[in-house]
């Protein structure tokens, strides 16, 4: 079994808390917590219902490159499906080509739109 398959077999995802709009999931591997992702939920008239945003995904540097990022994104997709989500989004920094290629291989497509933000309270 190659390292990625071994990681996928050994990895598990565990939800923490019961946040209605932004559940957080811990990523466990070989008995320890090695990362997390946050699934922010919303509603999109454009997409006809509930949408989700992988708002944050993180793996500790020591476990990167072992297939756990793929496992984490697949777990996020599964969690979204369980909640009836119709479309998922995520963002990736321009310089992170490795993550971009991973997300693309998992079916995510560039929206050709610009992500903008405005803080409503002092941040």
Beta strands, then each sheet from edge to edge (+ up, - down):
strand 1: 12-16
strand 2: 22-29
strand 3: 32-44
strand 4: 49-59
strand 5: 87-90
sheet 1: 1+ 2- 3+ 4- 5-
end
